[in-house]
Amino acid sequence: MSKTLEYKDYNGSIEYSEEDGLLYGKVIGVRALISYEGMTIADLIEDFHNAIDDYLELCKDKGIQPEKAYKGTFNVRISPDLHRQAAIYALTHDMSLNSFVAEAVADEIQKKSAVG
């Protein structure tokens, strides 16, 4: 079973409440609270899709732009020394710091995906 759901470029978590005997989750990567639940995986997926559709319809009705997760920019806090090393590495390899970080992240994800 996948650990996340995906629909219309939104991702949601899959959680289980033993106490309530149900599955539930929330859309991740956005500030808006968009939650859903179901007794079965099929119910959970259906409610997830409905929650996304409702959110998009609400935004349309209010004339506001729906929030998008993972816009492609994020702040990373690292030590000044590591920042310096990364910047020098990128410069000496004819690449931008952004390109170097993007490549390093992609390489790490590929390694982790190959293992598990």
Backbone as XML, in Angstrom:
<?xml version="1.0"?>
<chain id="A" units="angstrom">
  <residue number="1" name="MET">
    <atom name="N" x="0.846" y="-1.176" z="0.000"/>
    <atom name="CA" x="0.000" y="0.000" z="0.000"/>
    <atom name="C" x="0.890" y="1.236" z="0.000"/>
  </residue>
  <residue number="2" name="SER">
    <atom name="N" x="0.567" y="2.192" z="-0.845"/>
    <atom name="CA" x="1.283" y="3.455" z="-0.900"/>
    <atom name="C" x="1.068" y="4.219" z="0.403"/>
  </residue>
  <residue number="3" name="LYS">
    <atom name="N" x="2.021" y="5.043" z="0.745"/>
    <atom name="CA" x="1.907" y="5.831" z="1.976"/>
    <atom name="C" x="1.274" y="7.187" z="1.741"/>
  </residue>
  <residue number="4" name="THR">
    <atom name="N" x="1.032" y="7.523" z="0.460"/>
    <atom name="CA" x="0.385" y="8.787" z="0.131"/>
    <atom name="C" x="-0.596" y="8.585" z="-1.019"/>
  </residue>
  <residue number="5" name="LEU">
    <atom name="N" x="-1.508" y="9.522" z="-1.136"/>
    <atom name="CA" x="-2.462" y="9.553" z="-2.239"/>
    <atom name="C" x="-2.086" y="10.717" z="-3.143"/>
  </residue>
  <residue number="6" name="GLU">
    <atom name="N" x="-2.440" y="10.632" z="-4.426"/>
    <atom name="CA" x="-2.166" y="11.718" z="-5.357"/>
    <atom name="C" x="-3.373" y="11.922" z="-6.256"/>
  </residue>
  <residue number="7" name="TYR">
    <atom name="N" x="-3.745" y="13.199" z="-6.429"/>
    <atom name="CA" x="-4.879" y="13.552" z="-7.272"/>
    <atom name="C" x="-4.751" y="15.014" z="-7.658"/>
  </residue>
  <residue number="8" name="LYS">
    <atom name="N" x="-4.808" y="15.288" z="-8.941"/>
    <atom name="CA" x="-4.739" y="16.666" z="-9.465"/>
    <atom name="C" x="-3.554" y="17.448" z="-8.895"/>
  </residue>
  <residue number="9" name="ASP">
    <atom name="N" x="-2.396" y="16.813" z="-8.848"/>
    <atom name="CA" x="-1.147" y="17.416" z="-8.350"/>
    <atom name="C" x="-1.163" y="17.739" z="-6.854"/>
  </residue>
  <residue number="10" name="TYR">
    <atom name="N" x="-2.073" y="17.138" z="-6.119"/>
    <atom name="CA" x="-2.084" y="17.263" z="-4.662"/>
    <atom name="C" x="-1.764" y="15.895" z="-4.077"/>
  </residue>
  <residue number="11" name="ASN">
    <atom name="N" x="-1.069" y="15.896" z="-2.936"/>
    <atom name="CA" x="-0.726" y="14.668" z="-2.241"/>
    <atom name="C" x="-1.351" y="14.676" z="-0.869"/>
  </residue>
  <residue number="12" name="GLY">
    <atom name="N" x="-1.753" y="13.507" z="-0.418"/>
    <atom name="CA" x="-2.364" y="13.389" z="0.897"/>
    <atom name="C" x="-1.806" y="12.207" z="1.674"/>
  </residue>
  <residue number="13" name="SER">
    <atom name="N" x="-1.835" y="12.329" z="2.963"/>
    <atom name="CA" x="-1.344" y="11.270" z="3.841"/>
    <atom name="C" x="-2.393" y="10.183" z="4.009"/>
  </residue>
  <residue number="14" name="ILE">
    <atom name="N" x="-1.945" y="9.031" z="4.448"/>
    <atom name="CA" x="-2.829" y="7.923" z="4.803"/>
    <atom name="C" x="-2.498" y="7.539" z="6.241"/>
  </residue>
  <residue number="15" name="GLU">
    <atom name="N" x="-3.460" y="7.693" z="7.116"/>
    <atom name="CA" x="-3.282" y="7.374" z="8.537"/>
    <atom name="C" x="-4.386" y="6.408" z="8.955"/>
  </residue>
  <residue number="16" name="TYR">
    <atom name="N" x="-4.161" y="5.733" z="10.082"/>
    <atom name="CA" x="-5.177" y="4.820" z="10.604"/>
    <atom name="C" x="-5.400" y="5.118" z="12.076"/>
  </residue>
  <residue number="17" name="SER">
    <atom name="N" x="-6.675" y="5.264" z="12.446"/>
    <atom name="CA" x="-7.030" y="5.455" z="13.846"/>
    <atom name="C" x="-7.557" y="4.127" z="14.378"/>
  </residue>
  <residue number="18" name="GLU">
    <atom name="N" x="-6.761" y="3.484" z="15.190"/>
    <atom name="CA" x="-7.191" y="2.212" z="15.779"/>
    <atom name="C" x="-8.390" y="2.441" z="16.694"/>
  </residue>
  <residue number="19" name="GLU">
    <atom name="N" x="-8.366" y="3.542" z="17.411"/>
    <atom name="CA" x="-9.449" y="3.886" z="18.334"/>
    <atom name="C" x="-10.790" y="4.028" z="17.619"/>
  </residue>
  <residue number="20" name="ASP">
    <atom name="N" x="-10.773" y="4.704" z="16.454"/>
    <atom name="CA" x="-12.006" y="4.938" z="15.706"/>
    <atom name="C" x="-12.262" y="3.881" z="14.636"/>
  </residue>
  <residue number="21" name="GLY">
    <atom name="N" x="-11.243" y="3.073" z="14.344"/>
    <atom name="CA" x="-11.381" y="2.048" z="13.333"/>
    <atom name="C" x="-11.584" y="2.608" z="11.937"/>
  </residue>
  <residue number="22" name="LEU">
    <atom name="N" x="-10.888" y="3.726" z="11.632"/>
    <atom name="CA" x="-11.043" y="4.306" z="10.302"/>
    <atom name="C" x="-9.731" y="4.861" z="9.784"/>
  </residue>
  <residue number="23" name="LEU">
    <atom name="N" x="-9.708" y="5.033" z="8.484"/>
    <atom name="CA" x="-8.580" y="5.644" z="7.806"/>
    <atom name="C" x="-8.860" y="7.135" z="7.655"/>
  </residue>
  <residue number="24" name="TYR">
    <atom name="N" x="-7.822" y="7.929" z="7.702"/>
    <atom name="CA" x="-7.987" y="9.369" z="7.536"/>
    <atom name="C" x="-6.695" y="9.959" z="6.992"/>
  </residue>
  <residue number="25" name="GLY">
    <atom name="N" x="-6.756" y="11.189" z="6.585"/>
    <atom name="CA" x="-5.552" y="11.860" z="6.115"/>
    <atom name="C" x="-5.805" y="13.321" z="5.879"/>
  </residue>
  <residue number="26" name="LYS">
    <atom name="N" x="-4.747" y="14.011" z="5.468"/>
    <atom name="CA" x="-4.856" y="15.419" z="5.114"/>
    <atom name="C" x="-3.918" y="15.698" z="3.957"/>
  </residue>
  <residue number="27" name="VAL">
    <atom name="N" x="-4.256" y="16.726" z="3.176"/>
    <atom name="CA" x="-3.421" y="17.128" z="2.054"/>
    <atom name="C" x="-2.141" y="17.723" z="2.618"/>
  </residue>
  <residue number="28" name="ILE">
    <atom name="N" x="-1.022" y="17.299" z="2.064"/>
    <atom name="CA" x="0.275" y="17.756" z="2.560"/>
    <atom name="C" x="0.877" y="18.766" z="1.594"/>
  </residue>
  <residue number="29" name="GLY">
    <atom name="N" x="1.656" y="19.678" z="2.134"/>
    <atom name="CA" x="2.347" y="20.661" z="1.317"/>
    <atom name="C" x="1.570" y="21.940" z="1.074"/>
  </residue>
  <residue number="30" name="VAL">
    <atom name="N" x="0.397" y="22.080" z="1.705"/>
    <atom name="CA" x="-0.384" y="23.310" z="1.588"/>
    <atom name="C" x="-0.748" y="23.789" z="2.998"/>
  </residue>
  <residue number="31" name="ARG">
    <atom name="N" x="-0.988" y="25.080" z="3.129"/>
    <atom name="CA" x="-1.362" y="25.622" z="4.443"/>
    <atom name="C" x="-2.821" y="25.345" z="4.776"/>
  </residue>
  <residue number="32" name="ALA">
    <atom name="N" x="-3.664" y="25.268" z="3.745"/>
    <atom name="CA" x="-5.091" y="25.010" z="3.970"/>
    <atom name="C" x="-5.266" y="23.620" z="4.587"/>
  </residue>
  <residue number="33" name="LEU">
    <atom name="N" x="-6.207" y="23.507" z="5.511"/>
    <atom name="CA" x="-6.498" y="22.197" z="6.101"/>
    <atom name="C" x="-7.542" y="21.510" z="5.231"/>
  </residue>
  <residue number="34" name="ILE">
    <atom name="N" x="-7.103" y="20.503" z="4.509"/>
    <atom name="CA" x="-7.979" y="19.714" z="3.656"/>
    <atom name="C" x="-7.853" y="18.277" z="4.151"/>
  </residue>
  <residue number="35" name="SER">
    <atom name="N" x="-8.907" y="17.783" z="4.806"/>
    <atom name="CA" x="-8.843" y="16.448" z="5.384"/>
    <atom name="C" x="-9.926" y="15.561" z="4.780"/>
  </residue>
  <residue number="36" name="TYR">
    <atom name="N" x="-9.785" y="14.261" z="5.014"/>
    <atom name="CA" x="-10.694" y="13.260" z="4.449"/>
    <atom name="C" x="-10.594" y="12.001" z="5.302"/>
  </residue>
  <residue number="37" name="GLU">
    <atom name="N" x="-11.574" y="11.110" z="5.134"/>
    <atom name="CA" x="-11.574" y="9.864" z="5.899"/>
    <atom name="C" x="-12.394" y="8.810" z="5.182"/>
  </residue>
  <residue number="38" name="GLY">
    <atom name="N" x="-12.260" y="7.587" z="5.638"/>
    <atom name="CA" x="-13.038" y="6.489" z="5.076"/>
    <atom name="C" x="-12.836" y="5.208" z="5.866"/>
  </residue>
  <residue number="39" name="MET">
    <atom name="N" x="-13.784" y="4.323" z="5.745"/>
    <atom name="CA" x="-13.697" y="3.031" z="6.430"/>
    <atom name="C" x="-12.824" y="2.038" z="5.646"/>
  </residue>
  <residue number="40" name="THR">
    <atom name="N" x="-12.745" y="2.225" z="4.321"/>
    <atom name="CA" x="-11.928" y="1.360" z="3.463"/>
    <atom name="C" x="-11.003" y="2.246" z="2.638"/>
  </residue>
  <residue number="41" name="ILE">
    <atom name="N" x="-10.032" y="1.631" z="1.989"/>
    <atom name="CA" x="-9.139" y="2.382" z="1.116"/>
    <atom name="C" x="-9.950" y="3.063" z="0.003"/>
  </residue>
  <residue number="42" name="ALA">
    <atom name="N" x="-10.895" y="2.322" z="-0.571"/>
    <atom name="CA" x="-11.729" y="2.902" z="-1.634"/>
    <atom name="C" x="-12.496" y="4.120" z="-1.124"/>
  </residue>
  <residue number="43" name="ASP">
    <atom name="N" x="-13.045" y="4.024" z="0.090"/>
    <atom name="CA" x="-13.748" y="5.167" z="0.687"/>
    <atom name="C" x="-12.794" y="6.344" z="0.912"/>
  </residue>
  <residue number="44" name="LEU">
    <atom name="N" x="-11.605" y="6.037" z="1.386"/>
    <atom name="CA" x="-10.610" y="7.077" z="1.665"/>
    <atom name="C" x="-10.230" y="7.802" z="0.373"/>
  </residue>
  <residue number="45" name="ILE">
    <atom name="N" x="-9.975" y="7.038" z="-0.676"/>
    <atom name="CA" x="-9.607" y="7.635" z="-1.959"/>
    <atom name="C" x="-10.744" y="8.498" z="-2.498"/>
  </residue>
  <residue number="46" name="GLU">
    <atom name="N" x="-11.956" y="8.006" z="-2.415"/>
    <atom name="CA" x="-13.109" y="8.774" z="-2.891"/>
    <atom name="C" x="-13.259" y="10.078" z="-2.112"/>
  </residue>
  <residue number="47" name="ASP">
    <atom name="N" x="-13.120" y="10.012" z="-0.784"/>
    <atom name="CA" x="-13.259" y="11.228" z="0.021"/>
    <atom name="C" x="-12.093" y="12.186" z="-0.229"/>
  </residue>
  <residue number="48" name="PHE">
    <atom name="N" x="-10.901" y="11.667" z="-0.471"/>
    <atom name="CA" x="-9.739" y="12.488" z="-0.828"/>
    <atom name="C" x="-10.019" y="13.249" z="-2.127"/>
  </residue>
  <residue number="49" name="HIS">
    <atom name="N" x="-10.495" y="12.539" z="-3.145"/>
    <atom name="CA" x="-10.822" y="13.179" z="-4.422"/>
    <atom name="C" x="-11.902" y="14.247" z="-4.229"/>
  </residue>
  <residue number="50" name="ASN">
    <atom name="N" x="-12.931" y="13.909" z="-3.462"/>
    <atom name="CA" x="-14.008" y="14.874" z="-3.199"/>
    <atom name="C" x="-13.489" y="16.105" z="-2.464"/>
  </residue>
  <residue number="51" name="ALA">
    <atom name="N" x="-12.584" y="15.896" z="-1.502"/>
    <atom name="CA" x="-12.032" y="17.015" z="-0.734"/>
    <atom name="C" x="-11.239" y="17.953" z="-1.647"/>
  </residue>
  <residue number="52" name="ILE">
    <atom name="N" x="-10.455" y="17.392" z="-2.553"/>
    <atom name="CA" x="-9.685" y="18.214" z="-3.494"/>
    <atom name="C" x="-10.640" y="18.964" z="-4.424"/>
  </residue>
  <residue number="53" name="ASP">
    <atom name="N" x="-11.610" y="18.250" z="-4.979"/>
    <atom name="CA" x="-12.581" y="18.886" z="-5.879"/>
    <atom name="C" x="-13.346" y="19.996" z="-5.168"/>
  </residue>
  <residue number="54" name="ASP">
    <atom name="N" x="-13.752" y="19.767" z="-3.918"/>
    <atom name="CA" x="-14.454" y="20.787" z="-3.136"/>
    <atom name="C" x="-13.562" y="22.011" z="-2.903"/>
  </residue>
  <residue number="55" name="TYR">
    <atom name="N" x="-12.300" y="21.769" z="-2.583"/>
    <atom name="CA" x="-11.352" y="22.860" z="-2.357"/>
    <atom name="C" x="-11.188" y="23.699" z="-3.626"/>
  </residue>
  <residue number="56" name="LEU">
    <atom name="N" x="-11.002" y="23.034" z="-4.759"/>
    <atom name="CA" x="-10.829" y="23.749" z="-6.021"/>
    <atom name="C" x="-12.083" y="24.522" z="-6.399"/>
  </residue>
  <residue number="57" name="GLU">
    <atom name="N" x="-13.248" y="23.948" z="-6.152"/>
    <atom name="CA" x="-14.519" y="24.627" z="-6.448"/>
    <atom name="C" x="-14.697" y="25.838" z="-5.533"/>
  </residue>
  <residue number="58" name="LEU">
    <atom name="N" x="-14.365" y="25.691" z="-4.260"/>
    <atom name="CA" x="-14.448" y="26.801" z="-3.317"/>
    <atom name="C" x="-13.548" y="27.954" z="-3.763"/>
  </residue>
  <residue number="59" name="CYS">
    <atom name="N" x="-12.327" y="27.629" z="-4.166"/>
    <atom name="CA" x="-11.404" y="28.665" z="-4.640"/>
    <atom name="C" x="-11.967" y="29.360" z="-5.875"/>
  </residue>
  <residue number="60" name="LYS">
    <atom name="N" x="-12.530" y="28.584" z="-6.781"/>
    <atom name="CA" x="-13.119" y="29.151" z="-7.995"/>
    <atom name="C" x="-14.280" y="30.088" z="-7.643"/>
  </residue>
  <residue number="61" name="ASP">
    <atom name="N" x="-15.159" y="29.643" z="-6.739"/>
    <atom name="CA" x="-16.305" y="30.449" z="-6.322"/>
    <atom name="C" x="-15.879" y="31.756" z="-5.659"/>
  </residue>
  <residue number="62" name="LYS">
    <atom name="N" x="-14.775" y="31.710" z="-4.899"/>
    <atom name="CA" x="-14.282" y="32.906" z="-4.207"/>
    <atom name="C" x="-13.368" y="33.752" z="-5.087"/>
  </residue>
  <residue number="63" name="GLY">
    <atom name="N" x="-13.052" y="33.243" z="-6.275"/>
    <atom name="CA" x="-12.177" y="33.977" z="-7.178"/>
    <atom name="C" x="-10.747" y="34.071" z="-6.701"/>
  </residue>
  <residue number="64" name="ILE">
    <atom name="N" x="-10.299" y="33.049" z="-5.970"/>
    <atom name="CA" x="-8.915" y="33.039" z="-5.484"/>
    <atom name="C" x="-8.145" y="31.897" z="-6.136"/>
  </residue>
  <residue number="65" name="GLN">
    <atom name="N" x="-6.856" y="32.076" z="-6.200"/>
    <atom name="CA" x="-5.978" y="31.064" z="-6.788"/>
    <atom name="C" x="-5.792" y="29.921" z="-5.786"/>
  </residue>
  <residue number="66" name="PRO">
    <atom name="N" x="-6.050" y="28.673" z="-6.182"/>
    <atom name="CA" x="-5.818" y="27.555" z="-5.262"/>
    <atom name="C" x="-4.335" y="27.460" z="-4.901"/>
  </residue>
  <residue number="67" name="GLU">
    <atom name="N" x="-4.089" y="27.133" z="-3.666"/>
    <atom name="CA" x="-2.707" y="26.965" z="-3.226"/>
    <atom name="C" x="-2.137" y="25.705" z="-3.862"/>
  </residue>
  <residue number="68" name="LYS">
    <atom name="N" x="-0.921" y="25.794" z="-4.337"/>
    <atom name="CA" x="-0.236" y="24.653" z="-4.932"/>
    <atom name="C" x="0.909" y="24.245" z="-4.028"/>
  </residue>
  <residue number="69" name="ALA">
    <atom name="N" x="1.026" y="22.972" z="-3.823"/>
    <atom name="CA" x="2.146" y="22.450" z="-3.045"/>
    <atom name="C" x="3.369" y="22.339" z="-3.945"/>
  </residue>
  <residue number="70" name="TYR">
    <atom name="N" x="4.508" y="22.413" z="-3.359"/>
    <atom name="CA" x="5.754" y="22.138" z="-4.047"/>
    <atom name="C" x="5.942" y="23.017" z="-5.273"/>
  </residue>
  <residue number="71" name="LYS">
    <atom name="N" x="6.093" y="24.291" z="-5.016"/>
    <atom name="CA" x="6.237" y="25.287" z="-6.074"/>
    <atom name="C" x="7.601" y="25.222" z="-6.756"/>
  </residue>
  <residue number="72" name="GLY">
    <atom name="N" x="8.534" y="24.482" z="-6.169"/>
    <atom name="CA" x="9.860" y="24.384" z="-6.760"/>
    <atom name="C" x="10.893" y="25.255" z="-6.072"/>
  </residue>
  <residue number="73" name="THR">
    <atom name="N" x="10.483" y="25.963" z="-5.028"/>
    <atom name="CA" x="11.424" y="26.760" z="-4.254"/>
    <atom name="C" x="11.255" y="26.418" z="-2.780"/>
  </residue>
  <residue number="74" name="PHE">
    <atom name="N" x="12.373" y="26.391" z="-2.074"/>
    <atom name="CA" x="12.331" y="26.180" z="-0.630"/>
    <atom name="C" x="13.636" y="26.673" z="-0.025"/>
  </residue>
  <residue number="75" name="ASN">
    <atom name="N" x="13.581" y="27.050" z="1.221"/>
    <atom name="CA" x="14.765" y="27.498" z="1.937"/>
    <atom name="C" x="15.383" y="26.315" z="2.651"/>
  </residue>
  <residue number="76" name="VAL">
    <atom name="N" x="16.690" y="26.243" z="2.577"/>
    <atom name="CA" x="17.421" y="25.178" z="3.261"/>
    <atom name="C" x="18.415" y="25.837" z="4.200"/>
  </residue>
  <residue number="77" name="ARG">
    <atom name="N" x="18.392" y="25.435" z="5.436"/>
    <atom name="CA" x="19.335" y="25.987" z="6.407"/>
    <atom name="C" x="20.452" y="24.967" z="6.625"/>
  </residue>
  <residue number="78" name="ILE">
    <atom name="N" x="21.663" y="25.385" z="6.319"/>
    <atom name="CA" x="22.844" y="24.554" z="6.535"/>
    <atom name="C" x="23.907" y="25.408" z="7.196"/>
  </residue>
  <residue number="79" name="SER">
    <atom name="N" x="24.953" y="24.775" z="7.653"/>
    <atom name="CA" x="26.013" y="25.541" z="8.316"/>
    <atom name="C" x="26.718" y="26.433" z="7.300"/>
  </residue>
  <residue number="80" name="PRO">
    <atom name="N" x="27.264" y="27.540" z="7.762"/>
    <atom name="CA" x="28.004" y="28.418" z="6.847"/>
    <atom name="C" x="29.147" y="27.679" z="6.134"/>
  </residue>
  <residue number="81" name="ASP">
    <atom name="N" x="29.800" y="26.767" z="6.824"/>
    <atom name="CA" x="30.906" y="26.034" z="6.216"/>
    <atom name="C" x="30.410" y="25.126" z="5.081"/>
  </residue>
  <residue number="82" name="LEU">
    <atom name="N" x="29.310" y="24.438" z="5.304"/>
    <atom name="CA" x="28.758" y="23.578" z="4.255"/>
    <atom name="C" x="28.263" y="24.422" z="3.082"/>
  </residue>
  <residue number="83" name="HIS">
    <atom name="N" x="27.682" y="25.573" z="3.372"/>
    <atom name="CA" x="27.241" y="26.501" z="2.329"/>
    <atom name="C" x="28.438" y="26.917" z="1.474"/>
  </residue>
  <residue number="84" name="ARG">
    <atom name="N" x="29.519" y="27.296" z="2.139"/>
    <atom name="CA" x="30.739" y="27.708" z="1.433"/>
    <atom name="C" x="31.263" y="26.571" z="0.562"/>
  </residue>
  <residue number="85" name="GLN">
    <atom name="N" x="31.339" y="25.360" z="1.115"/>
    <atom name="CA" x="31.848" y="24.212" z="0.360"/>
    <atom name="C" x="30.977" y="23.918" z="-0.865"/>
  </residue>
  <residue number="86" name="ALA">
    <atom name="N" x="29.681" y="23.986" z="-0.692"/>
    <atom name="CA" x="28.762" y="23.718" z="-1.803"/>
    <atom name="C" x="28.908" y="24.784" z="-2.888"/>
  </residue>
  <residue number="87" name="ALA">
    <atom name="N" x="29.009" y="26.039" z="-2.477"/>
    <atom name="CA" x="29.149" y="27.134" z="-3.443"/>
    <atom name="C" x="30.456" y="27.003" z="-4.221"/>
  </residue>
  <residue number="88" name="ILE">
    <atom name="N" x="31.539" y="26.669" z="-3.534"/>
    <atom name="CA" x="32.834" y="26.501" z="-4.205"/>
    <atom name="C" x="32.795" y="25.307" z="-5.151"/>
  </residue>
  <residue number="89" name="TYR">
    <atom name="N" x="32.199" y="24.203" z="-4.704"/>
    <atom name="CA" x="32.076" y="23.019" z="-5.554"/>
    <atom name="C" x="31.304" y="23.370" z="-6.829"/>
  </residue>
  <residue number="90" name="ALA">
    <atom name="N" x="30.165" y="24.024" z="-6.672"/>
    <atom name="CA" x="29.340" y="24.390" z="-7.832"/>
    <atom name="C" x="30.125" y="25.299" z="-8.777"/>
  </residue>
  <residue number="91" name="LEU">
    <atom name="N" x="30.794" y="26.305" z="-8.234"/>
    <atom name="CA" x="31.558" y="27.247" z="-9.044"/>
    <atom name="C" x="32.667" y="26.541" z="-9.819"/>
  </residue>
  <residue number="92" name="THR">
    <atom name="N" x="33.375" y="25.643" z="-9.145"/>
    <atom name="CA" x="34.501" y="24.957" z="-9.798"/>
    <atom name="C" x="34.042" y="23.872" z="-10.769"/>
  </residue>
  <residue number="93" name="HIS">
    <atom name="N" x="32.763" y="23.564" z="-10.765"/>
    <atom name="CA" x="32.210" y="22.580" z="-11.702"/>
    <atom name="C" x="31.257" y="23.239" z="-12.704"/>
  </residue>
  <residue number="94" name="ASP">
    <atom name="N" x="31.409" y="24.542" z="-12.881"/>
    <atom name="CA" x="30.635" y="25.316" z="-13.862"/>
    <atom name="C" x="29.134" y="25.091" z="-13.754"/>
  </residue>
  <residue number="95" name="MET">
    <atom name="N" x="28.643" y="25.165" z="-12.527"/>
    <atom name="CA" x="27.200" y="25.041" z="-12.317"/>
    <atom name="C" x="26.764" y="26.022" z="-11.244"/>
  </residue>
  <residue number="96" name="SER">
    <atom name="N" x="25.485" y="26.338" z="-11.252"/>
    <atom name="CA" x="24.963" y="27.223" z="-10.214"/>
    <atom name="C" x="24.776" y="26.429" z="-8.923"/>
  </residue>
  <residue number="97" name="LEU">
    <atom name="N" x="24.703" y="27.139" z="-7.825"/>
    <atom name="CA" x="24.438" y="26.480" z="-6.555"/>
    <atom name="C" x="23.076" y="25.791" z="-6.598"/>
  </residue>
  <residue number="98" name="ASN">
    <atom name="N" x="22.075" y="26.436" z="-7.221"/>
    <atom name="CA" x="20.754" y="25.810" z="-7.358"/>
    <atom name="C" x="20.841" y="24.495" z="-8.119"/>
  </residue>
  <residue number="99" name="SER">
    <atom name="N" x="21.577" y="24.491" z="-9.233"/>
    <atom name="CA" x="21.723" y="23.269" z="-10.028"/>
    <atom name="C" x="22.419" y="22.179" z="-9.224"/>
  </residue>
  <residue number="100" name="PHE">
    <atom name="N" x="23.458" y="22.562" z="-8.498"/>
    <atom name="CA" x="24.178" y="21.585" z="-7.679"/>
    <atom name="C" x="23.263" y="20.968" z="-6.620"/>
  </residue>
  <residue number="101" name="VAL">
    <atom name="N" x="22.513" y="21.802" z="-5.909"/>
    <atom name="CA" x="21.606" y="21.300" z="-4.870"/>
    <atom name="C" x="20.520" y="20.419" z="-5.488"/>
  </residue>
  <residue number="102" name="ALA">
    <atom name="N" x="19.934" y="20.855" z="-6.610"/>
    <atom name="CA" x="18.895" y="20.060" z="-7.268"/>
    <atom name="C" x="19.440" y="18.700" z="-7.688"/>
  </residue>
  <residue number="103" name="GLU">
    <atom name="N" x="20.641" y="18.676" z="-8.244"/>
    <atom name="CA" x="21.256" y="17.415" z="-8.664"/>
    <atom name="C" x="21.541" y="16.513" z="-7.461"/>
  </residue>
  <residue number="104" name="ALA">
    <atom name="N" x="22.040" y="17.102" z="-6.382"/>
    <atom name="CA" x="22.340" y="16.323" z="-5.183"/>
    <atom name="C" x="21.066" y="15.713" z="-4.582"/>
  </residue>
  <residue number="105" name="VAL">
    <atom name="N" x="19.998" y="16.489" z="-4.538"/>
    <atom name="CA" x="18.728" y="15.988" z="-4.010"/>
    <atom name="C" x="18.201" y="14.871" z="-4.909"/>
  </residue>
  <residue number="106" name="ALA">
    <atom name="N" x="18.237" y="15.083" z="-6.225"/>
    <atom name="CA" x="17.748" y="14.066" z="-7.167"/>
    <atom name="C" x="18.573" y="12.773" z="-7.044"/>
  </residue>
  <residue number="107" name="ASP">
    <atom name="N" x="19.896" y="12.904" z="-6.931"/>
    <atom name="CA" x="20.753" y="11.718" z="-6.770"/>
    <atom name="C" x="20.405" y="10.957" z="-5.493"/>
  </residue>
  <residue number="108" name="GLU">
    <atom name="N" x="20.212" y="11.690" z="-4.417"/>
    <atom name="CA" x="19.900" y="11.039" z="-3.129"/>
    <atom name="C" x="18.548" y="10.325" z="-3.194"/>
  </residue>
  <residue number="109" name="ILE">
    <atom name="N" x="17.551" y="10.964" z="-3.800"/>
    <atom name="CA" x="16.229" y="10.325" z="-3.928"/>
    <atom name="C" x="16.329" y="9.082" z="-4.788"/>
  </residue>
  <residue number="110" name="GLN">
    <atom name="N" x="17.105" y="9.155" z="-5.863"/>
    <atom name="CA" x="17.266" y="7.984" z="-6.740"/>
    <atom name="C" x="17.925" y="6.836" z="-5.974"/>
  </residue>
  <residue number="111" name="LYS">
    <atom name="N" x="18.951" y="7.130" z="-5.182"/>
    <atom name="CA" x="19.601" y="6.085" z="-4.379"/>
    <atom name="C" x="18.639" y="5.464" z="-3.388"/>
  </residue>
  <residue number="112" name="LYS">
    <atom name="N" x="17.877" y="6.312" z="-2.683"/>
    <atom name="CA" x="16.920" y="5.817" z="-1.680"/>
    <atom name="C" x="15.804" y="5.021" z="-2.331"/>
  </residue>
  <residue number="113" name="SER">
    <atom name="N" x="15.337" y="5.449" z="-3.509"/>
    <atom name="CA" x="14.260" y="4.748" z="-4.210"/>
    <atom name="C" x="14.715" y="3.383" z="-4.699"/>
  </residue>
  <residue number="114" name="ALA">
    <atom name="N" x="15.968" y="3.269" z="-5.080"/>
    <atom name="CA" x="16.500" y="1.996" z="-5.551"/>
    <atom name="C" x="16.609" y="0.974" z="-4.423"/>
  </residue>
  <residue number="115" name="VAL">
    <atom name="N" x="16.830" y="1.463" z="-3.201"/>
    <atom name="CA" x="16.969" y="0.581" z="-2.036"/>
    <atom name="C" x="15.614" y="0.133" z="-1.521"/>
  </residue>
  <residue number="116" name="GLY">
    <atom name="N" x="14.668" y="1.022" z="-1.436"/>
    <atom name="CA" x="13.418" y="0.638" z="-0.800"/>
    <atom name="C" x="12.240" y="1.076" z="-1.520"/>
  </residue>
</chain>
